[in-house]
Amino acid sequence: MQHQFNELFDRYYKSWRGIESAYDKIAANHGVTSNIMNILTLLYKQRSPMTQNELSKELNLSRQTVTSVVDSLEARGLVTRSIAEGDRRSRVISLTEQGRASGREMGRAMRRIELSAFEALSGEDQIAFVDNMEKLWHGLAHALGEE
């Protein structure tokens, strides 16, 4: 039985790393890291500015990582940073026109590839896959005492 679990987890880790690598390649095709791609596409999808704290929570990234990525995006002219109303310690991140175009382009490319990959699954399997991913995520959060 232990051998079966070891094989199952080996397949799980290989799949996880493969999926992560695929997103890294999508980002690299656009000349950015996956963290940059994720922040740009999230801001584009939200269609409104977000605080760095909101970005951190939504993407499960450390505050330090978000700050570093936002610094890079700001230097590239893709985002602006301003002080949040009512909380001078909080920074609001907004896409520039160039950032909006980049977020749209990357988001569309990512979605095309995801849709192509999802075609390998039936509609029922797609739903089951996402449902099971959510269960695993919540199970891990519970095991870590986060839920």
N, C-alpha and C positions, 0 to 999 in steps of 0.2 A: 504493500500500500504506500509506504514512504517513497518507494521508487517512482510510482505513478505521480505522486505530488511533486517530486523533484522535476520530473519531465514536464509536467503541466506548468510549473513555475518557470522552467527554462523557456518554454514556448511563450509564456506571458511576457517575460523580460525581453526576449528577442523581438516580439511584436511591438512592445512599448518603445523600445529603442528604434525600431524601424519606422514607426509612426513619427516619433520625434525627429528622426533624421530626414524624413520626407518634408516636414514643415521647415526644417533648417535649410533644405535645398530650395524650397519655394522662396524663402526669404533671401537666400544667397543669389538666386536668379534676379532679384530686384536690388542687389547690392547692399543688403542690410542683414542684421541679425534677426533671429526669430522674435526676440523681445521687442525690437524696434517695429517689426511687422505687426506684432500683436497689439501694441499700443496704438499705432496708426490706424489699424483696421477697427479697433474698438472705438476710438474717438470718432472715426468716420461713421460707424454704425450707429452710435449714440446720437449723432447729429447735434450735440450740444457739448459745451466744455465740461470737463470733469476735474475734480481735485486729484492731486497726486495720491492722496489716501484712497480715494475711490478706485483709481487705476490699480493701486497695490492690492486692494481687496478683490476686485473683479478678476484680476489675472493671477492671483496668488503669487505675487512677486514681493520681495522685501522692499521696504521703503527706500533703502539704499540703491537697489537695482533700478527702481523707477526713477529716482533722482538722477542717476547716472545716464539712463536712457533719455530722459527728458532733456538733460544738458546737451546730449549729442543731437537730439532732434532740433533743439533751439539753435544750436550752432549751424545746423544745415538749413535753417530757415523754414522748417516744417511745422513748428509749433511756436506759440507765444505763451509766456507764463505771466500771470498777474496775481495780485493779492485778492483773496476771497473776501466778499462783503461779510462783515460780522465776525471774521476770524482772521486777524492779521498774520497769524502763523501758518495759515493754510494757503497753498498755491493752486490756482485754477489753470488748467492747461487747455488751450484752444488751438485748433488746426489753422494754419495759414491756408491761403488758396492752393499753394504748392503742396502743402501737407494733405489737404483734402483730395487733391488729384492723386497723390501717391497712395493714400489710404484706399481710395476707390479702386485704383488699378490693382493693388495687391489683394484687396478683398475679393475682387472679381476673379483674379487668377487662382487664388486659394479655393474659392467656391467651385470653379470649373474642375479643378483637380479632385476636390472632395466628391463632387457629384459623379465624376467618372469612376472613382474608387468605389463609391456606394452602389454603383450599378451592378457590382458583383454580388450584391445581396438583394434578396427579395424585399418587398415593402415590409412584410412582417419581420424579416430578419433585421432590417434597418432599425425598426422600432425596438426590437428585443436587444439589439446591440447597444443602443443608447440607454435604454432602461437599465441594462446590466452594468454599463459603465457608471451610471449614476449610483447604483447600489454599491458598487465597489468603492467609489469615491466616498460615499457616506459611511461605509463600513470602516474604511481606513481612518476617516476623521473621528469616528466613534472610538476606534482602538487607540487613537492618539489622545483621547480625552477632549476633543474639540467640539463634540456635539453632546 
